[in-house]
Amino acid sequence: MSVPDEPRPVPPLPPAPGDCCNSGCAWCVHDIYQDALERYRQALAAWKQRHPDVSED
């Protein structure tokens, strides 16, 4: 059963090449991006379960 009007999750944008200062920050932009990417993958998997009729475009 599809949930109507539920948009497909959108992947996070990766950090731009100059976003990391290379100083070893506790929460580097790359770490934050990886966390967001994992949340996106989980949200997408759950969305696909709710929308089995949608193609993989």
C-alpha positions in Angstrom: 0.0 0.0 0.0 1.6 3.3 -1.1 1.4 6.4 1.0 0.0 9.1 -1.3 1.8 12.4 -1.7 4.9 11.2 0.2 7.9 12.5 -1.7 10.9 10.2 -2.3 13.8 11.1 0.1 16.4 13.4 -1.4 20.1 12.5 -1.0 22.3 15.0 0.9 24.7 17.1 -1.1 28.4 16.2 -0.6 30.7 18.7 0.8 32.4 21.0 -1.7 36.1 20.5 -2.3 37.0 23.5 -0.1 34.6 22.8 2.7 37.0 20.8 4.8 39.8 22.8 6.5 41.9 19.6 7.1 42.6 20.6 10.7 41.1 17.4 12.3 37.8 18.8 13.5 35.8 16.6 15.8 32.9 16.9 13.4 34.4 17.3 10.0 32.0 18.2 7.1 32.9 14.7 5.7 31.7 13.0 9.0 28.5 15.1 8.9 27.9 14.1 5.3 28.4 10.4 6.0 25.9 10.6 8.8 23.4 12.3 6.6 24.0 9.8 3.8 23.3 6.9 6.2 20.1 8.5 7.4 19.1 9.1 3.7 19.8 5.4 2.9 17.6 4.3 5.8 14.9 6.7 4.8 15.0 5.6 1.2 14.8 1.9 2.1 11.8 2.6 4.3 10.2 4.7 1.6 10.7 1.9 -1.0 8.9 -0.5 1.3 6.0 1.9 1.5 6.1 2.4 -2.3 6.8 -1.0 -3.9 5.1 0.0 -7.1 7.5 2.9 -7.9 10.3 2.1 -10.4 14.0 2.5 -9.7 14.5 5.6 -12.0 
